[in-house]
Amino acid sequence: MTKIDIISGFLGAGKTTFIKKLLQEAIAGEQVVLIENEFGEIGIDGGFLKDAGVEIREMNSGCICCSLVGDFGQSLKEVLTNYHPDRIIIEPSGVGKLSDVMKAVKDVAAEIQVTLNSAVTIVDAQKCKMYRKNFGEFFNNQIENAGTVVLSRTDIAAADKLDLAVDIIRELNPEAVVVTTPCDELSGKQLLEIIEKPDTMAEDLLKEVKEHHDHDHEECGCGCGCGGHHHDHDHDHDHEEGSCGCGGHHHDHDHDHDHEEGSCGCGGHHHDHDHDHDHEGGCSCGHDHDHHHADEVFNSWGLENVPAMSKETLDRILDELAYGDGFGDVLRAKGMIPGLEKGTWLYFDLVPEQYEIRDGKPEYTGKVCVIGANLKEEALKQAFGK
């Protein structure tokens, strides 16, 4: 089965650069055919991409979405017969409608062994507002039908323009994956994984919590190990540098928990927690877990395009998530957030009374997911948002 990837975007958005990065860093071992659809009489990018070792079949004098729809099926058949590719990349005209290109592919897929693998739109972060104003119908269509929207030139775009671009994309397509990290900070393999596989962080975390719920009914059904008790978080924090993997601080919390060395998963360091538990009232989730499914008890909150923050700020937020109740009953949290220094990223993992912060590689955008009950979403948004 031949995969078909559509890489769309307005003229000058960076489609060819994006395609070249995929070819060189992600799919070099595959037999790939690029089908270009230039708007005009002469295909200007053919020679550039031939240098990357890719066979070009240029379709000029019109768009896939108009005069070439009838020829598209025949063109694909010829490509499949002559080259037997593993993958076909279609770079439509910058002024075409993505929905029409997708329809043409799906129509052909009914007769030929091909599958629409991905639909990507490249958007210049600096020109997003202007393009929407001047080319509304065509621009909107490219955003609305994309599975992934890659913002280009985010390294030089002003922060307010980048924020506005993200807001426009989210308004047009709330479900799309939006890449805000500069593409030169991501590998071609990362980009291919982003466009081929949906981000399942929320689903994975929720599944993890549900598994605890299903197997830990003798304690609190939330799987947090709290013994079915409500957490009464009245404590002082005394952070000392350097002893804990959770952001370089030792947590001395005046709680009644004594975690053995290495058991908390935060780098093998000792946490002294003296928590007072209110043993009345059962689990703080507020449900009788013997009579409710996990879906009825837990909810998730997530945020993408999380702005850069310092390690110290993140540590303060996570401390409240893990030990306080300012964000609700938090059972699990995970995130990848850009640091304040260029190219640095802060990854974190959290369960009740345990968390760690570590350095990580660039992700396609800053993102956070929180699983729990009675989550205070507005407080979470204010903490992780702008």
C-alpha positions as CSV (number, residue, x, y, z in Angstrom):
1,M,0.0,0.0,0.0
2,T,1.5,3.3,-1.1
3,K,1.2,6.2,1.4
4,I,0.2,9.6,0.1
5,D,1.2,12.7,2.1
6,I,-0.2,16.1,1.1
7,I,2.0,19.1,2.0
8,S,0.0,22.3,1.4
9,G,0.5,25.9,2.2
10,F,0.4,29.3,0.6
11,L,3.2,30.4,-1.7
12,G,6.4,31.1,0.2
13,A,5.2,29.5,3.4
14,G,8.0,27.0,3.4
15,K,6.6,23.8,1.9
16,T,9.6,22.9,-0.2
17,T,12.0,23.4,2.8
18,F,9.7,21.1,4.9
19,I,9.6,18.5,2.2
20,K,13.3,18.5,1.8
21,K,13.8,18.0,5.5
22,L,11.5,14.9,5.5
23,L,13.4,13.5,2.4
24,Q,16.8,14.0,3.9
25,E,16.2,13.1,7.5
26,A,13.2,10.8,7.7
27,I,12.4,8.9,4.6
28,A,15.7,8.6,2.8
29,G,15.5,4.8,2.7
30,E,12.1,4.8,1.1
31,Q,11.2,4.9,-2.6
32,V,9.5,8.3,-2.8
33,V,7.9,10.2,-5.7
34,L,7.1,13.9,-5.4
35,I,4.1,15.1,-7.4
36,E,4.3,18.9,-7.8
37,N,1.3,20.9,-8.9
38,E,2.6,24.4,-9.8
39,F,0.1,27.2,-10.5
40,G,1.4,28.5,-13.8
41,E,3.2,27.4,-16.9
42,I,6.6,26.5,-15.5
43,G,7.4,24.4,-12.4
44,I,10.1,26.3,-10.5
45,D,11.0,23.8,-7.8
46,G,11.6,20.7,-9.9
47,G,15.3,21.1,-10.2
48,F,15.8,21.8,-6.5
49,L,14.1,18.7,-5.4
50,K,15.6,16.5,-8.1
51,D,18.9,17.3,-6.4
52,A,17.5,15.4,-3.4
53,G,17.2,12.3,-5.5
54,V,13.4,12.5,-5.9
55,E,11.5,11.8,-9.1
56,I,9.4,14.7,-10.1
57,R,6.2,14.6,-12.1
58,E,5.1,18.2,-12.6
59,M,1.5,19.0,-13.4
60,N,1.4,22.6,-14.6
61,S,-1.1,24.9,-16.2
62,G,-3.6,24.6,-13.4
63,C,-4.5,23.2,-10.0
64,I,-5.2,19.7,-8.9
65,C,-8.4,21.1,-7.5
66,C,-9.7,22.4,-10.9
67,S,-8.5,21.5,-14.4
68,L,-6.3,18.6,-13.3
69,V,-8.8,16.6,-11.3
70,G,-9.6,14.5,-14.3
71,D,-5.9,13.8,-15.0
72,F,-4.9,13.1,-11.4
73,G,-6.0,9.5,-11.3
74,Q,-4.1,8.7,-14.5
75,S,-1.0,10.5,-13.2
76,L,-1.1,8.4,-10.0
77,K,-1.5,5.2,-12.0
78,E,1.5,6.0,-14.1
79,V,3.6,6.9,-11.1
80,L,2.6,3.6,-9.4
81,T,3.3,1.5,-12.5
82,N,6.6,3.2,-13.4
83,Y,8.2,3.7,-9.9
84,H,6.4,1.4,-7.4
85,P,6.9,4.0,-4.7
86,D,6.6,3.4,-0.9
87,R,5.3,7.0,-0.6
88,I,4.0,9.7,-2.8
89,I,4.3,13.3,-1.6
90,I,1.9,15.8,-3.2
91,E,2.8,19.5,-3.1
92,P,-0.3,21.3,-4.3
93,S,-0.4,24.8,-5.7
94,G,-0.3,27.3,-2.9
95,V,-3.6,28.7,-4.0
96,G,-5.5,25.4,-4.1
97,K,-8.1,24.1,-1.7
98,L,-6.8,21.3,0.5
99,S,-10.2,19.7,0.6
100,D,-10.3,19.2,-3.2
101,V,-6.8,17.7,-3.2
102,M,-7.8,15.3,-0.5
103,K,-11.0,14.4,-2.4
104,A,-9.0,13.6,-5.5
105,V,-6.7,11.3,-3.5
106,K,-9.6,9.5,-1.9
107,D,-11.4,9.0,-5.2
108,V,-8.2,7.4,-6.6
109,A,-7.8,5.3,-3.5
110,A,-11.1,3.6,-4.3
111,E,-9.5,2.1,-7.4
112,I,-5.7,2.0,-6.7
113,Q,-3.8,0.6,-3.7
114,V,-3.0,3.9,-2.1
115,T,-3.9,5.5,1.3
116,L,-4.1,9.1,2.3
117,N,-1.5,9.1,5.1
118,S,-1.4,12.7,6.1
119,A,-2.6,16.2,5.2
120,V,-0.2,19.0,6.4
121,T,-0.5,22.8,6.0
122,I,2.5,25.0,6.4
123,V,1.7,28.6,7.6
124,D,4.0,31.5,7.8
125,A,3.5,32.7,11.4
126,Q,4.2,36.3,10.5
127,K,1.7,36.4,7.6
128,C,-1.2,34.3,9.1
129,K,-3.5,37.3,9.8
130,M,-2.8,38.9,6.5
131,Y,-3.4,35.8,4.4
132,R,-6.6,35.1,6.2
133,K,-7.8,38.6,5.5
134,N,-6.8,38.6,1.8
135,F,-7.4,34.9,0.9
136,G,-10.0,33.9,3.4
137,E,-11.8,31.1,1.6
138,F,-8.6,29.4,0.3
139,F,-6.5,30.0,3.4
140,N,-9.3,28.8,5.8
141,N,-9.8,25.7,3.7
142,Q,-6.1,24.7,4.0
143,I,-6.3,25.1,7.8
144,E,-9.7,23.5,8.3
145,N,-8.8,20.3,6.5
146,A,-5.2,19.8,7.9
147,G,-4.4,17.1,10.4
148,T,-1.2,19.0,11.2
149,V,-0.4,22.7,10.9
150,V,3.2,23.6,10.9
151,L,4.0,27.3,11.7
152,S,7.1,28.4,9.9
153,R,9.4,31.3,10.8
154,T,8.4,31.0,14.5
155,D,12.1,31.7,15.4
156,I,11.8,35.3,14.0
157,A,8.1,36.0,14.5
158,A,7.1,38.4,17.2
159,A,5.5,36.8,20.2
160,D,2.2,38.6,19.7
161,K,2.1,37.5,16.0
162,L,2.8,33.9,17.0
163,D,0.0,33.9,19.6
164,L,-2.4,35.4,17.1
165,A,-1.5,32.8,14.5
166,V,-2.1,30.0,17.0
167,D,-5.5,31.6,18.0
168,I,-6.5,31.8,14.3
169,I,-5.6,28.1,13.6
170,R,-7.4,27.0,16.8
171,E,-10.5,28.9,15.8
172,L,-10.5,27.3,12.3
173,N,-9.4,23.8,13.4
174,P,-9.5,22.9,17.1
175,E,-8.4,19.3,16.4
176,A,-5.2,20.0,14.4
177,V,-1.8,19.4,15.8
178,V,-0.1,22.8,15.8
179,V,3.7,22.8,15.5
180,T,5.2,26.0,17.0
181,T,8.8,24.9,17.6
182,P,11.1,26.1,14.8
183,C,11.5,23.2,12.4
184,D,15.3,23.5,12.5
185,E,15.1,22.5,16.2
186,L,13.2,19.3,15.3
187,S,14.5,16.3,13.3
188,G,12.9,15.1,10.2
189,K,12.0,11.9,12.0
190,Q,10.2,13.9,14.7
191,L,8.2,15.8,12.1
192,L,7.2,12.6,10.3
193,E,6.1,11.1,13.6
194,I,4.0,14.2,14.3
195,I,2.2,14.1,11.0
196,E,1.7,10.4,11.0
197,K,0.7,9.6,14.6
198,P,-1.8,11.6,16.7
199,D,-0.6,12.8,20.0
200,T,-2.0,10.3,22.6
201,M,-0.5,11.8,25.8
202,A,-3.9,12.4,27.4
203,E,-5.2,9.0,26.4
204,D,-2.1,7.3,27.7
205,L,-2.2,9.0,31.0
206,L,-5.9,8.4,31.4
207,K,-5.4,4.7,30.6
208,E,-2.7,4.6,33.2
209,V,-4.9,6.1,35.9
210,K,-7.8,3.8,34.9
211,E,-5.6,0.8,35.3
212,H,-4.8,1.9,38.9
213,H,-8.5,2.5,39.5
214,D,-9.4,-1.0,38.3
215,H,-6.8,-2.8,40.3
216,D,-6.6,-0.8,43.5
217,H,-10.1,-0.7,44.9
218,E,-9.0,-1.7,48.3
219,E,-7.4,1.8,48.5
220,C,-8.7,4.9,46.9
221,G,-10.1,4.1,43.5
222,C,-8.2,6.9,42.1
223,G,-5.0,4.8,42.2
224,C,-3.0,7.6,43.8
225,G,-2.0,5.5,46.8
226,C,-3.7,7.8,49.2
227,G,-5.5,5.0,51.1
228,G,-8.9,6.4,50.2
229,H,-8.4,9.5,52.3
230,H,-8.8,13.1,51.7
231,H,-5.5,15.1,51.6
232,D,-5.4,17.9,54.0
233,H,-2.5,20.0,52.7
234,D,-1.3,22.3,55.5
235,H,2.4,22.4,55.3
236,D,5.5,24.5,54.9
237,H,8.1,24.1,52.1
238,D,11.8,24.3,52.8
239,H,13.5,23.9,49.4
240,E,17.2,23.2,49.5
241,E,19.2,23.1,46.3
242,G,20.6,20.0,44.7
243,S,19.2,16.9,46.4
244,C,16.1,15.9,44.4
245,G,15.6,15.1,40.7
246,C,12.3,17.1,40.8
247,G,13.9,20.4,39.8
248,G,17.0,20.4,42.0
249,H,15.2,20.8,45.3
250,H,14.9,18.8,48.4
251,H,11.3,18.8,49.6
252,D,10.9,18.9,53.4
253,H,7.2,19.1,53.8
254,D,6.4,18.4,57.4
255,H,4.1,15.5,56.4
256,D,3.6,12.1,57.9
257,H,5.0,10.2,54.9
258,D,8.5,8.7,54.9
259,H,9.4,7.6,51.4
260,E,12.2,5.1,51.2
261,E,15.3,6.0,49.1
262,G,14.5,5.8,45.4
263,S,10.9,4.7,45.7
264,C,9.4,7.9,44.4
265,G,10.8,7.7,40.9
266,C,12.2,11.2,41.1
267,G,15.8,10.3,40.7
268,G,16.3,8.1,43.8
269,H,16.2,11.0,46.3
270,H,14.6,11.0,49.7
271,H,11.5,13.0,50.3
272,D,10.5,13.7,53.9
273,H,6.7,14.4,53.8
274,D,4.7,14.9,57.0
275,H,1.1,15.0,55.7
276,D,-1.9,15.2,57.9
277,H,-4.7,13.0,56.4
278,D,-8.3,13.5,57.2
279,H,-9.4,9.9,57.4
280,E,-13.0,10.7,57.1
281,G,-15.1,10.8,53.9
282,G,-13.3,8.4,51.6
283,C,-11.6,9.4,48.4
284,S,-11.5,13.1,47.6
285,C,-12.7,12.3,44.1
286,G,-16.2,12.5,45.7
287,H,-17.5,9.2,44.2
288,D,-18.2,5.8,45.4
289,H,-15.8,3.9,43.2
290,D,-17.5,0.6,43.7
291,H,-20.4,1.9,41.6
292,H,-18.8,4.1,39.0
293,H,-16.7,3.5,36.0
294,A,-13.4,5.4,35.8
295,D,-14.8,7.5,32.9
296,E,-17.4,8.9,35.3
297,V,-14.8,9.7,38.0
298,F,-11.8,11.1,36.2
299,N,-11.4,13.9,33.7
300,S,-8.5,15.3,31.8
301,W,-7.3,18.8,31.0
302,G,-4.7,19.7,28.4
303,L,-3.1,22.7,27.0
304,E,-0.9,23.1,23.9
305,N,1.4,25.9,22.8
306,V,2.4,26.4,26.4
307,P,4.8,29.4,26.5
308,A,8.4,29.2,27.8
309,M,9.0,29.3,31.6
310,S,11.8,29.0,34.0
311,K,12.6,25.9,35.9
312,E,11.8,27.7,39.2
313,T,8.3,28.7,38.0
314,L,7.6,25.2,36.8
315,D,8.8,23.8,40.2
316,R,6.4,26.1,42.1
317,I,3.4,25.0,39.9
318,L,4.3,21.3,40.3
319,D,4.7,21.6,44.0
320,E,1.1,22.8,44.2
321,L,-0.1,20.1,41.8
322,A,1.6,17.4,43.9
323,Y,1.0,18.6,47.4
324,G,-1.7,21.2,47.4
325,D,-5.3,21.3,46.3
326,G,-5.3,24.6,44.3
327,F,-5.8,22.7,41.1
328,G,-8.2,20.1,42.3
329,D,-7.5,16.4,43.0
330,V,-4.6,15.8,40.7
331,L,-3.7,12.1,40.1
332,R,-1.3,12.3,37.2
333,A,0.4,15.1,35.1
334,K,2.9,15.2,32.4
335,G,4.3,17.9,30.2
336,M,7.0,19.2,27.9
337,I,7.6,23.0,28.1
338,P,10.2,25.2,26.4
339,G,12.7,26.7,28.9
340,L,13.7,30.4,28.9
341,E,17.1,29.7,27.3
342,K,16.9,29.0,23.5
343,G,16.8,25.3,22.7
344,T,16.2,24.2,26.3
345,W,13.1,22.1,27.2
346,L,11.7,21.1,30.6
347,Y,10.0,17.7,30.8
348,F,8.0,16.7,33.9
349,D,6.2,13.7,35.3
350,L,3.9,14.0,38.4
351,V,1.8,11.8,40.7
352,P,0.5,12.7,44.1
353,E,3.4,13.8,46.3
354,Q,6.0,13.0,43.7
355,Y,7.3,14.8,40.7
356,E,10.5,15.3,38.7
357,I,11.7,17.9,36.2
358,R,14.3,16.8,33.6
359,D,15.9,18.2,30.5
360,G,14.5,17.0,27.2
361,K,14.7,17.4,23.5
362,P,12.6,19.9,21.6
363,E,8.9,18.9,21.1
364,Y,6.7,20.2,18.4
365,T,5.1,22.6,20.9
366,G,4.9,23.1,24.6
367,K,2.1,20.9,26.0
368,V,0.7,19.8,29.4
369,C,-1.8,17.2,30.4
370,V,-3.4,16.8,33.8
371,I,-5.6,13.9,34.9
372,G,-7.7,14.0,38.1
373,A,-11.1,14.7,39.6
374,N,-12.7,18.1,40.3
375,L,-10.0,19.8,38.3
376,K,-9.9,23.5,38.5
377,E,-9.4,24.2,34.8
378,E,-9.3,28.0,35.0
379,A,-6.5,27.9,37.6
380,L,-4.6,25.4,35.5
381,K,-4.9,27.6,32.4
382,Q,-3.7,30.6,34.3
383,A,-0.7,28.7,35.7
384,F,0.5,27.2,32.4
385,G,-0.9,29.8,30.0
386,K,0.1,33.4,29.5
